Amino acid sequence: MKVLVIGGGGREHALAWKLSQSNRIETVFVAPGNGGTAAADRIRNVDITDLAQLRDWARQEKIGLT
């Protein structure tokens, strides 16, 4: 499953980090993310802040959980 976490602070980093440890999760995307999430394994930052664009991107990527 692909997961999207929206935000760029420490709480979002902690959520993304913990989610990335699950064997059931393929990739954790964080929008817009931060330097810490950019350096982590299985976590990718998405440089999108516009909600309509983010919605369209999530549909295209087939995000399973936001």
CHARMM internal coordinates of N, CA and C (Angstrom, degrees):
IC EDIT
DIST 1 N 1 CA 1.4428
DIST 1 CA 1 C 1.5333
ANGL 1 N 1 CA 1 C 108.68
DIST 1 C 2 N 1.3110
ANGL 1 CA 1 C 2 N 115.73
DIHE 1 N 1 CA 1 C 2 N 145.46
DIST 2 N 2 CA 1.4597
ANGL 1 C 2 N 2 CA 122.43
DIHE 1 CA 1 C 2 N 2 CA 172.81
DIST 2 CA 2 C 1.5176
ANGL 2 N 2 CA 2 C 108.52
DIHE 1 C 2 N 2 CA 2 C -101.33
DIST 2 C 3 N 1.3423
ANGL 2 CA 2 C 3 N 115.82
DIHE 2 N 2 CA 2 C 3 N 138.16
DIST 3 N 3 CA 1.4590
ANGL 2 C 3 N 3 CA 121.85
DIHE 2 CA 2 C 3 N 3 CA -176.89
DIST 3 CA 3 C 1.5250
ANGL 3 N 3 CA 3 C 108.97
DIHE 2 C 3 N 3 CA 3 C -124.22
DIST 3 C 4 N 1.3248
ANGL 3 CA 3 C 4 N 116.27
DIHE 3 N 3 CA 3 C 4 N 142.30
DIST 4 N 4 CA 1.4618
ANGL 3 C 4 N 4 CA 122.31
DIHE 3 CA 3 C 4 N 4 CA 176.45
DIST 4 CA 4 C 1.5241
ANGL 4 N 4 CA 4 C 109.23
DIHE 3 C 4 N 4 CA 4 C -118.19
DIST 4 C 5 N 1.3274
ANGL 4 CA 4 C 5 N 115.92
DIHE 4 N 4 CA 4 C 5 N 124.87
DIST 5 N 5 CA 1.4638
ANGL 4 C 5 N 5 CA 122.74
DIHE 4 CA 4 C 5 N 5 CA 173.99
DIST 5 CA 5 C 1.5260
ANGL 5 N 5 CA 5 C 106.75
DIHE 4 C 5 N 5 CA 5 C -109.27
DIST 5 C 6 N 1.3223
ANGL 5 CA 5 C 6 N 117.06
DIHE 5 N 5 CA 5 C 6 N 126.94
DIST 6 N 6 CA 1.4654
ANGL 5 C 6 N 6 CA 120.69
DIHE 5 CA 5 C 6 N 6 CA -177.84
DIST 6 CA 6 C 1.5256
ANGL 6 N 6 CA 6 C 109.13
DIHE 5 C 6 N 6 CA 6 C -100.99
DIST 6 C 7 N 1.3272
ANGL 6 CA 6 C 7 N 115.76
DIHE 6 N 6 CA 6 C 7 N 122.98
DIST 7 N 7 CA 1.4557
ANGL 6 C 7 N 7 CA 121.84
DIHE 6 CA 6 C 7 N 7 CA 178.69
DIST 7 CA 7 C 1.5200
ANGL 7 N 7 CA 7 C 110.57
DIHE 6 C 7 N 7 CA 7 C 139.07
DIST 7 C 8 N 1.2999
ANGL 7 CA 7 C 8 N 115.55
DIHE 7 N 7 CA 7 C 8 N 173.34
DIST 8 N 8 CA 1.4516
ANGL 7 C 8 N 8 CA 119.16
DIHE 7 CA 7 C 8 N 8 CA -176.79
DIST 8 CA 8 C 1.5141
ANGL 8 N 8 CA 8 C 114.33
DIHE 7 C 8 N 8 CA 8 C -138.15
DIST 8 C 9 N 1.3121
ANGL 8 CA 8 C 9 N 117.48
DIHE 8 N 8 CA 8 C 9 N 14.58
DIST 9 N 9 CA 1.4608
ANGL 8 C 9 N 9 CA 120.28
DIHE 8 CA 8 C 9 N 9 CA -176.28
DIST 9 CA 9 C 1.5153
ANGL 9 N 9 CA 9 C 113.24
DIHE 8 C 9 N 9 CA 9 C -99.21
DIST 9 C 10 N 1.3093
ANGL 9 CA 9 C 10 N 114.52
DIHE 9 N 9 CA 9 C 10 N -170.03
DIST 10 N 10 CA 1.4517
ANGL 9 C 10 N 10 CA 121.51
DIHE 9 CA 9 C 10 N 10 CA -178.90
DIST 10 CA 10 C 1.5175
ANGL 10 N 10 CA 10 C 114.06
DIHE 9 C 10 N 10 CA 10 C -66.17
DIST 10 C 11 N 1.3168
ANGL 10 CA 10 C 11 N 117.53
DIHE 10 N 10 CA 10 C 11 N -36.24
DIST 11 N 11 CA 1.4722
ANGL 10 C 11 N 11 CA 120.26
DIHE 10 CA 10 C 11 N 11 CA 178.52
DIST 11 CA 11 C 1.5224
ANGL 11 N 11 CA 11 C 110.98
DIHE 10 C 11 N 11 CA 11 C -64.62
DIST 11 C 12 N 1.3454
ANGL 11 CA 11 C 12 N 115.47
DIHE 11 N 11 CA 11 C 12 N -42.80
DIST 12 N 12 CA 1.4587
ANGL 11 C 12 N 12 CA 119.62
DIHE 11 CA 11 C 12 N 12 CA 179.09
DIST 12 CA 12 C 1.5290
ANGL 12 N 12 CA 12 C 110.75
DIHE 11 C 12 N 12 CA 12 C -65.63
DIST 12 C 13 N 1.3293
ANGL 12 CA 12 C 13 N 115.52
DIHE 12 N 12 CA 12 C 13 N -37.90
DIST 13 N 13 CA 1.4707
ANGL 12 C 13 N 13 CA 120.01
DIHE 12 CA 12 C 13 N 13 CA 176.89
DIST 13 CA 13 C 1.5230
ANGL 13 N 13 CA 13 C 109.92
DIHE 12 C 13 N 13 CA 13 C -60.86
DIST 13 C 14 N 1.3288
ANGL 13 CA 13 C 14 N 117.23
DIHE 13 N 13 CA 13 C 14 N -46.17
DIST 14 N 14 CA 1.4614
ANGL 13 C 14 N 14 CA 121.38
DIHE 13 CA 13 C 14 N 14 CA -179.87
DIST 14 CA 14 C 1.5299
ANGL 14 N 14 CA 14 C 111.50
DIHE 13 C 14 N 14 CA 14 C -62.89
DIST 14 C 15 N 1.3225
ANGL 14 CA 14 C 15 N 117.28
DIHE 14 N 14 CA 14 C 15 N -43.04
DIST 15 N 15 CA 1.4659
ANGL 14 C 15 N 15 CA 120.92
DIHE 14 CA 14 C 15 N 15 CA 177.45
DIST 15 CA 15 C 1.5210
ANGL 15 N 15 CA 15 C 111.24
DIHE 14 C 15 N 15 CA 15 C -61.82
DIST 15 C 16 N 1.3253
ANGL 15 CA 15 C 16 N 116.58
DIHE 15 N 15 CA 15 C 16 N -47.60
DIST 16 N 16 CA 1.4621
ANGL 15 C 16 N 16 CA 121.03
DIHE 15 CA 15 C 16 N 16 CA -179.39
DIST 16 CA 16 C 1.5195
ANGL 16 N 16 CA 16 C 110.95
DIHE 15 C 16 N 16 CA 16 C -62.12
DIST 16 C 17 N 1.3262
ANGL 16 CA 16 C 17 N 117.43
DIHE 16 N 16 CA 16 C 17 N -42.72
DIST 17 N 17 CA 1.4546
ANGL 16 C 17 N 17 CA 122.16
DIHE 16 CA 16 C 17 N 17 CA 179.78
DIST 17 CA 17 C 1.5218
ANGL 17 N 17 CA 17 C 111.01
DIHE 16 C 17 N 17 CA 17 C -60.66
DIST 17 C 18 N 1.3265
ANGL 17 CA 17 C 18 N 116.74
DIHE 17 N 17 CA 17 C 18 N -46.32
DIST 18 N 18 CA 1.4640
ANGL 17 C 18 N 18 CA 120.17
DIHE 17 CA 17 C 18 N 18 CA -179.24
DIST 18 CA 18 C 1.5250
ANGL 18 N 18 CA 18 C 111.02
DIHE 17 C 18 N 18 CA 18 C -67.97
DIST 18 C 19 N 1.3220
ANGL 18 CA 18 C 19 N 117.68
DIHE 18 N 18 CA 18 C 19 N -42.87
DIST 19 N 19 CA 1.4636
ANGL 18 C 19 N 19 CA 121.01
DIHE 18 CA 18 C 19 N 19 CA 177.79
DIST 19 CA 19 C 1.5197
ANGL 19 N 19 CA 19 C 111.45
DIHE 18 C 19 N 19 CA 19 C -59.91
DIST 19 C 20 N 1.3224
ANGL 19 CA 19 C 20 N 117.38
DIHE 19 N 19 CA 19 C 20 N -38.09
DIST 20 N 20 CA 1.4693
ANGL 19 C 20 N 20 CA 121.44
DIHE 19 CA 19 C 20 N 20 CA -177.09
DIST 20 CA 20 C 1.5237
ANGL 20 N 20 CA 20 C 112.14
DIHE 19 C 20 N 20 CA 20 C -66.89
DIST 20 C 21 N 1.3150
ANGL 20 CA 20 C 21 N 118.81
DIHE 20 N 20 CA 20 C 21 N -14.71
DIST 21 N 21 CA 1.4546
ANGL 20 C 21 N 21 CA 122.30
DIHE 20 CA 20 C 21 N 21 CA 179.28
DIST 21 CA 21 C 1.5310
ANGL 21 N 21 CA 21 C 113.17
DIHE 20 C 21 N 21 CA 21 C -82.18
DIST 21 C 22 N 1.3266
ANGL 21 CA 21 C 22 N 116.60
DIHE 21 N 21 CA 21 C 22 N -10.88
DIST 22 N 22 CA 1.4625
ANGL 21 C 22 N 22 CA 120.93
DIHE 21 CA 21 C 22 N 22 CA -178.98
DIST 22 CA 22 C 1.5264
ANGL 22 N 22 CA 22 C 110.78
DIHE 21 C 22 N 22 CA 22 C -78.98
DIST 22 C 23 N 1.3261
ANGL 22 CA 22 C 23 N 116.24
DIHE 22 N 22 CA 22 C 23 N 136.37
DIST 23 N 23 CA 1.4650
ANGL 22 C 23 N 23 CA 121.17
DIHE 22 CA 22 C 23 N 23 CA 175.68
DIST 23 CA 23 C 1.5219
ANGL 23 N 23 CA 23 C 112.23
DIHE 22 C 23 N 23 CA 23 C -70.07
DIST 23 C 24 N 1.3199
ANGL 23 CA 23 C 24 N 117.44
DIHE 23 N 23 CA 23 C 24 N -18.88
DIST 24 N 24 CA 1.4632
ANGL 23 C 24 N 24 CA 121.78
DIHE 23 CA 23 C 24 N 24 CA -178.81
DIST 24 CA 24 C 1.5219
ANGL 24 N 24 CA 24 C 112.40
DIHE 23 C 24 N 24 CA 24 C -81.90
DIST 24 C 25 N 1.3325
ANGL 24 CA 24 C 25 N 117.26
DIHE 24 N 24 CA 24 C 25 N -11.56
DIST 25 N 25 CA 1.4635
ANGL 24 C 25 N 25 CA 120.69
DIHE 24 CA 24 C 25 N 25 CA -176.56
DIST 25 CA 25 C 1.5144
ANGL 25 N 25 CA 25 C 109.59
DIHE 24 C 25 N 25 CA 25 C -107.21
DIST 25 C 26 N 1.3369
ANGL 25 CA 25 C 26 N 114.76
DIHE 25 N 25 CA 25 C 26 N 123.86
DIST 26 N 26 CA 1.4566
ANGL 25 C 26 N 26 CA 122.30
DIHE 25 CA 25 C 26 N 26 CA -179.42
DIST 26 CA 26 C 1.5270
ANGL 26 N 26 CA 26 C 111.41
DIHE 25 C 26 N 26 CA 26 C -75.43
DIST 26 C 27 N 1.3299
ANGL 26 CA 26 C 27 N 116.39
DIHE 26 N 26 CA 26 C 27 N -53.02
DIST 27 N 27 CA 1.4629
ANGL 26 C 27 N 27 CA 122.44
DIHE 26 CA 26 C 27 N 27 CA -178.07
DIST 27 CA 27 C 1.5142
ANGL 27 N 27 CA 27 C 109.50
DIHE 26 C 27 N 27 CA 27 C -146.26
DIST 27 C 28 N 1.3293
ANGL 27 CA 27 C 28 N 115.85
DIHE 27 N 27 CA 27 C 28 N 142.33
DIST 28 N 28 CA 1.4597
ANGL 27 C 28 N 28 CA 122.19
DIHE 27 CA 27 C 28 N 28 CA 173.11
DIST 28 CA 28 C 1.5196
ANGL 28 N 28 CA 28 C 106.90
DIHE 27 C 28 N 28 CA 28 C -109.90
DIST 28 C 29 N 1.3109
ANGL 28 CA 28 C 29 N 116.38
DIHE 28 N 28 CA 28 C 29 N 122.20
DIST 29 N 29 CA 1.4562
ANGL 28 C 29 N 29 CA 122.39
DIHE 28 CA 28 C 29 N 29 CA 176.07
DIST 29 CA 29 C 1.5220
ANGL 29 N 29 CA 29 C 108.10
DIHE 28 C 29 N 29 CA 29 C -102.28
DIST 29 C 30 N 1.3263
ANGL 29 CA 29 C 30 N 116.75
DIHE 29 N 29 CA 29 C 30 N 140.72
DIST 30 N 30 CA 1.4587
ANGL 29 C 30 N 30 CA 121.28
DIHE 29 CA 29 C 30 N 30 CA 178.13
DIST 30 CA 30 C 1.5240
ANGL 30 N 30 CA 30 C 107.91
DIHE 29 C 30 N 30 CA 30 C -125.70
DIST 30 C 31 N 1.3331
ANGL 30 CA 30 C 31 N 116.12
DIHE 30 N 30 CA 30 C 31 N 124.90
DIST 31 N 31 CA 1.4656
ANGL 30 C 31 N 31 CA 120.80
DIHE 30 CA 30 C 31 N 31 CA -178.83
DIST 31 CA 31 C 1.5183
ANGL 31 N 31 CA 31 C 109.19
DIHE 30 C 31 N 31 CA 31 C -119.04
DIST 31 C 32 N 1.2948
ANGL 31 CA 31 C 32 N 120.70
DIHE 31 N 31 CA 31 C 32 N 118.98
DIST 32 N 32 CA 1.4632
ANGL 31 C 32 N 32 CA 127.34
DIHE 31 CA 31 C 32 N 32 CA -0.44
DIST 32 CA 32 C 1.5151
ANGL 32 N 32 CA 32 C 113.50
DIHE 31 C 32 N 32 CA 32 C -86.16
DIST 32 C 33 N 1.3252
ANGL 32 CA 32 C 33 N 118.44
DIHE 32 N 32 CA 32 C 33 N -10.45
DIST 33 N 33 CA 1.4513
ANGL 32 C 33 N 33 CA 120.85
DIHE 32 CA 32 C 33 N 33 CA 179.51
DIST 33 CA 33 C 1.5177
ANGL 33 N 33 CA 33 C 112.94
DIHE 32 C 33 N 33 CA 33 C 83.83
DIST 33 C 34 N 1.3341
ANGL 33 CA 33 C 34 N 115.34
DIHE 33 N 33 CA 33 C 34 N -171.73
DIST 34 N 34 CA 1.4640
ANGL 33 C 34 N 34 CA 121.02
DIHE 33 CA 33 C 34 N 34 CA 179.42
DIST 34 CA 34 C 1.5272
ANGL 34 N 34 CA 34 C 108.87
DIHE 33 C 34 N 34 CA 34 C -154.59
DIST 34 C 35 N 1.2984
ANGL 34 CA 34 C 35 N 117.51
DIHE 34 N 34 CA 34 C 35 N -178.16
DIST 35 N 35 CA 1.4564
ANGL 34 C 35 N 35 CA 121.40
DIHE 34 CA 34 C 35 N 35 CA -178.07
DIST 35 CA 35 C 1.5138
ANGL 35 N 35 CA 35 C 113.48
DIHE 34 C 35 N 35 CA 35 C -61.64
DIST 35 C 36 N 1.3231
ANGL 35 CA 35 C 36 N 116.56
DIHE 35 N 35 CA 35 C 36 N -35.96
DIST 36 N 36 CA 1.4602
ANGL 35 C 36 N 36 CA 120.44
DIHE 35 CA 35 C 36 N 36 CA 179.02
DIST 36 CA 36 C 1.5119
ANGL 36 N 36 CA 36 C 112.90
DIHE 35 C 36 N 36 CA 36 C -67.38
DIST 36 C 37 N 1.3201
ANGL 36 CA 36 C 37 N 116.80
DIHE 36 N 36 CA 36 C 37 N -41.83
DIST 37 N 37 CA 1.4613
ANGL 36 C 37 N 37 CA 119.32
DIHE 36 CA 36 C 37 N 37 CA 179.24
DIST 37 CA 37 C 1.5245
ANGL 37 N 37 CA 37 C 110.81
DIHE 36 C 37 N 37 CA 37 C -73.13
DIST 37 C 38 N 1.3084
ANGL 37 CA 37 C 38 N 118.08
DIHE 37 N 37 CA 37 C 38 N -26.86
DIST 38 N 38 CA 1.4632
ANGL 37 C 38 N 38 CA 121.33
DIHE 37 CA 37 C 38 N 38 CA 178.59
DIST 38 CA 38 C 1.5238
ANGL 38 N 38 CA 38 C 111.44
DIHE 37 C 38 N 38 CA 38 C -66.61
DIST 38 C 39 N 1.3209
ANGL 38 CA 38 C 39 N 117.69
DIHE 38 N 38 CA 38 C 39 N -28.22
DIST 39 N 39 CA 1.4586
ANGL 38 C 39 N 39 CA 121.43
DIHE 38 CA 38 C 39 N 39 CA -175.38
DIST 39 CA 39 C 1.5280
ANGL 39 N 39 CA 39 C 113.32
DIHE 38 C 39 N 39 CA 39 C -93.38
DIST 39 C 40 N 1.3226
ANGL 39 CA 39 C 40 N 118.38
DIHE 39 N 39 CA 39 C 40 N -5.71
DIST 40 N 40 CA 1.4622
ANGL 39 C 40 N 40 CA 121.77
DIHE 39 CA 39 C 40 N 40 CA -174.11
DIST 40 CA 40 C 1.5258
ANGL 40 N 40 CA 40 C 112.00
DIHE 39 C 40 N 40 CA 40 C -87.14
DIST 40 C 41 N 1.3355
ANGL 40 CA 40 C 41 N 115.20
DIHE 40 N 40 CA 40 C 41 N 150.98
DIST 41 N 41 CA 1.4623
ANGL 40 C 41 N 41 CA 120.72
DIHE 40 CA 40 C 41 N 41 CA 174.77
DIST 41 CA 41 C 1.5230
ANGL 41 N 41 CA 41 C 110.13
DIHE 40 C 41 N 41 CA 41 C -73.67
DIST 41 C 42 N 1.3284
ANGL 41 CA 41 C 42 N 116.12
DIHE 41 N 41 CA 41 C 42 N 145.23
DIST 42 N 42 CA 1.4689
ANGL 41 C 42 N 42 CA 124.20
DIHE 41 CA 41 C 42 N 42 CA 177.49
DIST 42 CA 42 C 1.5171
ANGL 42 N 42 CA 42 C 113.72
DIHE 41 C 42 N 42 CA 42 C 63.13
DIST 42 C 43 N 1.3278
ANGL 42 CA 42 C 43 N 117.66
DIHE 42 N 42 CA 42 C 43 N 11.92
DIST 43 N 43 CA 1.4656
ANGL 42 C 43 N 43 CA 122.19
DIHE 42 CA 42 C 43 N 43 CA 175.49
DIST 43 CA 43 C 1.5181
ANGL 43 N 43 CA 43 C 107.71
DIHE 42 C 43 N 43 CA 43 C -122.85
DIST 43 C 44 N 1.3353
ANGL 43 CA 43 C 44 N 115.94
DIHE 43 N 43 CA 43 C 44 N 131.72
DIST 44 N 44 CA 1.4636
ANGL 43 C 44 N 44 CA 119.90
DIHE 43 CA 43 C 44 N 44 CA 178.85
DIST 44 CA 44 C 1.5188
ANGL 44 N 44 CA 44 C 109.18
DIHE 43 C 44 N 44 CA 44 C -129.10
DIST 44 C 45 N 1.3143
ANGL 44 CA 44 C 45 N 115.30
DIHE 44 N 44 CA 44 C 45 N 134.15
DIST 45 N 45 CA 1.4617
ANGL 44 C 45 N 45 CA 120.76
DIHE 44 CA 44 C 45 N 45 CA 175.48
DIST 45 CA 45 C 1.5165
ANGL 45 N 45 CA 45 C 109.86
DIHE 44 C 45 N 45 CA 45 C -79.13
DIST 45 C 46 N 1.3182
ANGL 45 CA 45 C 46 N 115.76
DIHE 45 N 45 CA 45 C 46 N 146.25
DIST 46 N 46 CA 1.4631
ANGL 45 C 46 N 46 CA 122.86
DIHE 45 CA 45 C 46 N 46 CA 176.01
DIST 46 CA 46 C 1.5209
ANGL 46 N 46 CA 46 C 106.39
DIHE 45 C 46 N 46 CA 46 C -122.19
DIST 46 C 47 N 1.3063
ANGL 46 CA 46 C 47 N 116.47
DIHE 46 N 46 CA 46 C 47 N 116.49
DIST 47 N 47 CA 1.4642
ANGL 46 C 47 N 47 CA 121.41
DIHE 46 CA 46 C 47 N 47 CA -175.33
DIST 47 CA 47 C 1.5270
ANGL 47 N 47 CA 47 C 111.25
DIHE 46 C 47 N 47 CA 47 C -84.64
DIST 47 C 48 N 1.3379
ANGL 47 CA 47 C 48 N 115.69
DIHE 47 N 47 CA 47 C 48 N 62.73
DIST 48 N 48 CA 1.4681
ANGL 47 C 48 N 48 CA 121.93
DIHE 47 CA 47 C 48 N 48 CA 178.49
DIST 48 CA 48 C 1.5249
ANGL 48 N 48 CA 48 C 107.22
DIHE 47 C 48 N 48 CA 48 C -129.88
DIST 48 C 49 N 1.3381
ANGL 48 CA 48 C 49 N 116.87
DIHE 48 N 48 CA 48 C 49 N 124.62
DIST 49 N 49 CA 1.4645
ANGL 48 C 49 N 49 CA 120.39
DIHE 48 CA 48 C 49 N 49 CA 177.35
DIST 49 CA 49 C 1.5222
ANGL 49 N 49 CA 49 C 112.23
DIHE 48 C 49 N 49 CA 49 C -113.64
DIST 49 C 50 N 1.3162
ANGL 49 CA 49 C 50 N 118.33
DIHE 49 N 49 CA 49 C 50 N -17.08
DIST 50 N 50 CA 1.4553
ANGL 49 C 50 N 50 CA 122.34
DIHE 49 CA 49 C 50 N 50 CA 177.80
DIST 50 CA 50 C 1.5366
ANGL 50 N 50 CA 50 C 109.03
DIHE 49 C 50 N 50 CA 50 C -76.38
DIST 50 C 51 N 1.3267
ANGL 50 CA 50 C 51 N 117.51
DIHE 50 N 50 CA 50 C 51 N 123.45
DIST 51 N 51 CA 1.4601
ANGL 50 C 51 N 51 CA 120.87
DIHE 50 CA 50 C 51 N 51 CA -174.32
DIST 51 CA 51 C 1.5203
ANGL 51 N 51 CA 51 C 113.87
DIHE 50 C 51 N 51 CA 51 C -63.31
DIST 51 C 52 N 1.3180
ANGL 51 CA 51 C 52 N 118.45
DIHE 51 N 51 CA 51 C 52 N -38.07
DIST 52 N 52 CA 1.4648
ANGL 51 C 52 N 52 CA 120.77
DIHE 51 CA 51 C 52 N 52 CA 178.81
DIST 52 CA 52 C 1.5294
ANGL 52 N 52 CA 52 C 110.51
DIHE 51 C 52 N 52 CA 52 C -65.40
DIST 52 C 53 N 1.3200
ANGL 52 CA 52 C 53 N 116.59
DIHE 52 N 52 CA 52 C 53 N -41.97
DIST 53 N 53 CA 1.4643
ANGL 52 C 53 N 53 CA 120.00
DIHE 52 CA 52 C 53 N 53 CA 177.50
DIST 53 CA 53 C 1.5361
ANGL 53 N 53 CA 53 C 110.57
DIHE 52 C 53 N 53 CA 53 C -65.99
DIST 53 C 54 N 1.3212
ANGL 53 CA 53 C 54 N 116.69
DIHE 53 N 53 CA 53 C 54 N -39.22
DIST 54 N 54 CA 1.4563
ANGL 53 C 54 N 54 CA 120.86
DIHE 53 CA 53 C 54 N 54 CA 179.43
DIST 54 CA 54 C 1.5279
ANGL 54 N 54 CA 54 C 110.58
DIHE 53 C 54 N 54 CA 54 C -65.26
DIST 54 C 55 N 1.3226
ANGL 54 CA 54 C 55 N 116.96
DIHE 54 N 54 CA 54 C 55 N -41.00
DIST 55 N 55 CA 1.4696
ANGL 54 C 55 N 55 CA 121.43
DIHE 54 CA 54 C 55 N 55 CA 176.57
DIST 55 CA 55 C 1.5234
ANGL 55 N 55 CA 55 C 110.47
DIHE 54 C 55 N 55 CA 55 C -59.36
DIST 55 C 56 N 1.3262
ANGL 55 CA 55 C 56 N 116.51
DIHE 55 N 55 CA 55 C 56 N -47.77
DIST 56 N 56 CA 1.4627
ANGL 55 C 56 N 56 CA 120.66
DIHE 55 CA 55 C 56 N 56 CA -179.87
DIST 56 CA 56 C 1.5261
ANGL 56 N 56 CA 56 C 111.08
DIHE 55 C 56 N 56 CA 56 C -62.91
DIST 56 C 57 N 1.3259
ANGL 56 CA 56 C 57 N 116.90
DIHE 56 N 56 CA 56 C 57 N -41.15
DIST 57 N 57 CA 1.4563
ANGL 56 C 57 N 57 CA 121.23
DIHE 56 CA 56 C 57 N 57 CA 179.25
DIST 57 CA 57 C 1.5359
ANGL 57 N 57 CA 57 C 110.21
DIHE 56 C 57 N 57 CA 57 C -63.41
DIST 57 C 58 N 1.3432
ANGL 57 CA 57 C 58 N 116.47
DIHE 57 N 57 CA 57 C 58 N -43.38
DIST 58 N 58 CA 1.4658
ANGL 57 C 58 N 58 CA 121.00
DIHE 57 CA 57 C 58 N 58 CA -179.19
DIST 58 CA 58 C 1.5308
ANGL 58 N 58 CA 58 C 111.15
DIHE 57 C 58 N 58 CA 58 C -63.46
DIST 58 C 59 N 1.2865
ANGL 58 CA 58 C 59 N 117.22
DIHE 58 N 58 CA 58 C 59 N -39.21
DIST 59 N 59 CA 1.4768
ANGL 58 C 59 N 59 CA 120.44
DIHE 58 CA 58 C 59 N 59 CA 176.81
DIST 59 CA 59 C 1.5190
ANGL 59 N 59 CA 59 C 110.72
DIHE 58 C 59 N 59 CA 59 C -65.00
DIST 59 C 60 N 1.3142
ANGL 59 CA 59 C 60 N 116.72
DIHE 59 N 59 CA 59 C 60 N -42.80
DIST 60 N 60 CA 1.4643
ANGL 59 C 60 N 60 CA 121.93
DIHE 59 CA 59 C 60 N 60 CA -179.87
DIST 60 CA 60 C 1.5271
ANGL 60 N 60 CA 60 C 110.68
DIHE 59 C 60 N 60 CA 60 C -64.10
DIST 60 C 61 N 1.3206
ANGL 60 CA 60 C 61 N 117.41
DIHE 60 N 60 CA 60 C 61 N -40.57
DIST 61 N 61 CA 1.4627
ANGL 60 C 61 N 61 CA 122.60
DIHE 60 CA 60 C 61 N 61 CA -178.49
DIST 61 CA 61 C 1.5312
ANGL 61 N 61 CA 61 C 112.98
DIHE 60 C 61 N 61 CA 61 C -80.58
DIST 61 C 62 N 1.3512
ANGL 61 CA 61 C 62 N 116.62
DIHE 61 N 61 CA 61 C 62 N -7.16
DIST 62 N 62 CA 1.4585
ANGL 61 C 62 N 62 CA 122.17
DIHE 61 CA 61 C 62 N 62 CA -177.80
DIST 62 CA 62 C 1.5333
ANGL 62 N 62 CA 62 C 111.75
DIHE 61 C 62 N 62 CA 62 C 57.97
DIST 62 C 63 N 1.3303
ANGL 62 CA 62 C 63 N 114.34
DIHE 62 N 62 CA 62 C 63 N 53.02
DIST 63 N 63 CA 1.4572
ANGL 62 C 63 N 63 CA 121.56
DIHE 62 CA 62 C 63 N 63 CA 177.78
DIST 63 CA 63 C 1.5357
ANGL 63 N 63 CA 63 C 108.83
DIHE 62 C 63 N 63 CA 63 C -68.18
DIST 63 C 64 N 1.3229
ANGL 63 CA 63 C 64 N 116.98
DIHE 63 N 63 CA 63 C 64 N 128.85
DIST 64 N 64 CA 1.4573
ANGL 63 C 64 N 64 CA 121.47
DIHE 63 CA 63 C 64 N 64 CA -177.30
DIST 64 CA 64 C 1.5137
ANGL 64 N 64 CA 64 C 115.10
DIHE 63 C 64 N 64 CA 64 C -86.43
DIST 64 C 65 N 1.3503
ANGL 64 CA 64 C 65 N 116.64
DIHE 64 N 64 CA 64 C 65 N -25.17
DIST 65 N 65 CA 1.4573
ANGL 64 C 65 N 65 CA 120.25
DIHE 64 CA 64 C 65 N 65 CA -176.69
DIST 65 CA 65 C 1.5205
ANGL 65 N 65 CA 65 C 108.63
DIHE 64 C 65 N 65 CA 65 C -150.61
DIST 65 C 66 N 1.3191
ANGL 65 CA 65 C 66 N 116.71
DIHE 65 N 65 CA 65 C 66 N 133.63
DIST 66 N 66 CA 1.4688
ANGL 65 C 66 N 66 CA 121.28
DIHE 65 CA 65 C 66 N 66 CA 176.11
DIST 66 CA 66 C 1.5037
ANGL 66 N 66 CA 66 C 109.32
DIHE 65 C 66 N 66 CA 66 C -121.25
END
COOR INIT
IC SEED 1 N 1 CA 1 C
IC BUILD
